Amino acid sequence: MQKLKISSEYKGERLDKVLVKLLPEKTRSYIIKMIEEEKILLNDKPFKPSTKAAGNDEITLLDIEPKALELESEDLNLDIIYEDSDVAVVNKPKGMVVHPGAGNYEGTLVNGLLHELDDLSEINGVVRPGIVHRIDKDTTGLLMIAKNDKASLSLTEQLKNHTCHRKYHALVYGVISENKGRINAPIGRSKDDRKKMAVVKDGKEAITNFTVLKRFKNFTYIECVLETGRTHQIRVHLEYIGHPLVGDQVYGHKRKIIGDQGQFLHAKTIGFYHPTTGEWMEFDSEIPEYMKKFMEDLES
């Protein structure tokens, strides 16, 4: 977290333009994106990029990438399941952060991509080459990677228009009685803890559809399909309906029956239109062994 004071000399100017001056290593499009994602706050509250500086404002940077740095390529033995001249699809393991940030400058997916791939789009910033979307450190599964700017713009637009297809498999606490459900609840920064997300009245539209795959005595194995892509969306929505993810130490029950695996959530399937050919492409992956074993133990 970083705080900035906006002096009175900037009074009346658009805050997105002011921040570009104060953070010259960031592009304006990146600043606007962070404002819209509520990772930049004005006097501890979300605001619009067009908001004018009032003088003596305080800006809080919640999750801003570090200054430009020379990223090291690392051989992390990534599981790249598809690659062509425009895109790649990688199966991210548990415990790996997607891109460098405060406290994580090595061992990230980006470090591994720099070793594995010759080209990566740089449109999303110096520490996010090729990255168009992300999953949490302890979430496993498939991610689309853009190898050039054309591919990055196409995939980002598909994400924005909800034409990508993303399926997640998850294990939750409790037995869900319905076979299918649709969670439509807005998500924004938690009023109690700004580092967390929550269902809030003035949040952004968030929709998660789920289907029950299997029921156990005290758990349910489900498939989630996203209509939107908010930060921590599945984790927040499942906690909201009273069935938090097993192992989720932020939004779930802090129970000690599952060790320290983290949330049981896997990005299993991803589908998108190829940026050049327009062909529909869909990829699937196996759930990780720790999830398989846990459910086998539940059965036995």
N, C-alpha and C positions, 0 to 999 in steps of 0.2 A: 504494500500500500504506500502511495506517495501523495503528498499534499502540496498544492501550489496556491499562492496568493495572486489574484488578478488585481493589479494596481489600478488606481483611478484614471491613469492615462489611457486605458483601453475602454473607458466608459462609452456605451452606445455602440460598440462594435460587436459583430456576431461572434459568439464564443468559439465556434468551430474554427474560424479564421484566427482568432487570438491564440488558440491552442497550437495551431500550426507554427505560429511565431515563437511560442514558448517551448515547443517540442519539435525543433527543425528536422530531427531525424525521422519524424513520422509524416506520412502523406495525409492530405486532407480527407481522402476517402477512408483511410484507416481510422482517423480521428472520429469521423461521422459514424462509422460502423461501431466503434467502441461506445459512443454516446447512445446510439440506438439500442445497444445490448446492455445499457445501464452499467457499464464498467467504468464510466466517467460520471461523477456526480457533481452537482452544483449545490454548495451549502448542504451536503448530505442528502440531496434529493435528485431524482432523474430530471432531465431537461431536454429540450429540443436543440438540434444543432444551430437553428436560427435564433435562439435566445440571445438577447443583447446583454452585454456586461453592464452591471449596475455600478461597479466600482467597489473595490475591496471585497470581492467575492472570494470564496474558498473553493478550489477544485480538488476533488479526491479521485485519484487514479487507483482503481481497485485491482485491475488485472491487465497491466500494460507490459508489453514485451520489452526487454532490455534494449539499450542502445545498440546500434549496429555493431556486430562483432563477427569475427572470422569463425564460422562454424567448422568444426572438425568432422570429417567423414569417419564413420566407425563401422567396422564389420560386426554387425549385430545378428547376423544369420536370419535376416527377415524372411518371412514366408510370403513371397510375392507370387500370387496365384494367376495373375494375368498381366501382360505388358504389350503395348504396341507403341507407335511413334507419338501418340497423343495422350494416352491414359495408362494407368496401372491400377491394379487392385491388390491391396495387401491385407493379410490377416494379422492384426495386431495382438501380441500376447498380453497377458495380465501383468500389471506392474510397470508398464512402459508409458511414459508421458508422450503425447503426440508431438509437441514442439517445445523448444527451449523457452524457459521463463525463469523468473526469480527462483534460485536454488536448484534449477535443473538445466544445466548447460551441456551435459553429456548424457549419453545413453538414451536419448529420445528417438522417436521414430524418424524424425527429420535427419538426425545424425546418421542413422542407418540407411535412409533413402539416398543421401549424398554418396554413400559408398556403392550402393546397388545400381542406381540409375544415372545415366549420362546427362539427362536433361530434366529440369524441374521449373515450372512456372514461378516467377518471382513477384507476381502481381499482388500477392497478399503479404508482402513484407519480407525483410531480410532473414527473419528467423522462422518464417512459415513457407518456405519454398514448396510448391506442389500441393499444399494443404488447402482444401476447399470446405472440409467439415471435420469434426473431430469427435472422439469418444473419450470418456474419462479414463484415467490411469488404470483403474482396476476393472474396467469393462474390456472384454475381449471382442475380437471380430473384425469385420470387413470395413475398409475405408477406400474411397475413390481418391486417386492421386492424379493431379494434372501435370503433364510434362511440358506444356507450353501455355501461353496466355490465352490463346483461343479456346483451348480445352477448359481452362480455369473459368473463363467467362461463361461458357456453355453449361458446365456442371453447376456453377453457382446459380445460374438462372433457373436450372431445373429444380434445384433445391428450393429456391424462392417460390417457384410456381407449383411446388408439390408434385412434379411429374416423375421424380425419382421414386423408387420403391424400396423401402427399408423395413425389414422384419427383424425383430429381436426376440430371443428366447430368454425367459427369466424364471427364477424360482422365488416364490413369495411366501411369507408367513400366513398361516390361516388357510381355511378351505373356502374358495370362492364358489358360491352356489350357482351363479349364472354361468351358462356355457359361453356366452359372448357378452361384451360390454363396450360402451363408448364413453370415455372420460373427456368431457368438454369443460375445462376449467382454466381460467387465465393464470399465467405464471409471471411473476416478477421478483424483484429482490425482497427477501424477508424483511418485515418491519422490525423484527427483533434481532436479527443477525444479518448484516449486510453482506456477509461472505456466503450466505446460503440463499437458495431460491425457495419460493413458496407459492401456493395458490393465493393470489391477492386480487381484490376487487378491481383495481386499476391496472392489472397486468396485461400482458400480450396474449392473444388468442393461442390456445394450446389444446390439441386434440390427439388423444391416444386411443386406438382401438385394441381390444384384447380378445383372445380366444383361449379357452381352457384346453390344454393338451392332456393333462393327467392330474388326478387328485391323489394326495397321500393323506395320512392321518391328520397331520397338522400343517401341511404345506400344499401349495398348488403350483404346477408347472404350466406356464402360459406362453403364448406368442403375442407380441405387441407389434402393431403396425402404426407408424407415425404419419399423421397428416401434416404436422408442423414439426419444427426442430428447435425447440427452446432448450436452453441450458438445463441439464439434469431433468429433462421433461419426464421420462419414464419413472425415475426415482421419486420425484415430487408427486406425480399423479398416483402412483401406487401407494405411497404413504398417505395421501389424501383420502383414498377410499378404504383405508384401514388394513391394507395388505402390503406392507413395505417389503422391499427386496431382502432376501436372506443375505446376511453378511454386510449390509449397508450400515456402516458405523456413523454416518452423518444423518441420514433420513430414516433409518430403520431402528429396530429393537437392538440394543447393545447386549445381545445374548452371547454366551461363551460356548455355544455348541458347535460352532463352525470354524474355530481357529481364527486365523487372520487372513483369509482368502480375499476379503473385500466383497463387494456386491456380486451376487450371482446373476450376471447379465451379459449376454453375448449377442453381438450384432451378426446375426446368422446369414441373412440374405440381403443382397443389394442389387438393384436394377436401375439402368439409366440408358438414355439414348446416346449413341456414340457421337462425339462432337463433330466429326468429319463426315461419316457415312450416314448418320441418322438411324443406324440400325439399333434395335433394342437389344441390350446386353444384360444378362442376369447371372449372378454368381452366388453360390451357396457354400457354406462351410460347416464343419462338424462342431458341436459344442465341446468346450474344453474338458479334459479328462477329470478335473476336480469336480465339475458339475455332474458328469456321468456317474462317477463313483459315489457321490453323496446321495444321488437318487437311487442308485442300486442298493445302497445301505438302508435307505428308507423302506424299500420294498422288502428287504430281507429281515 
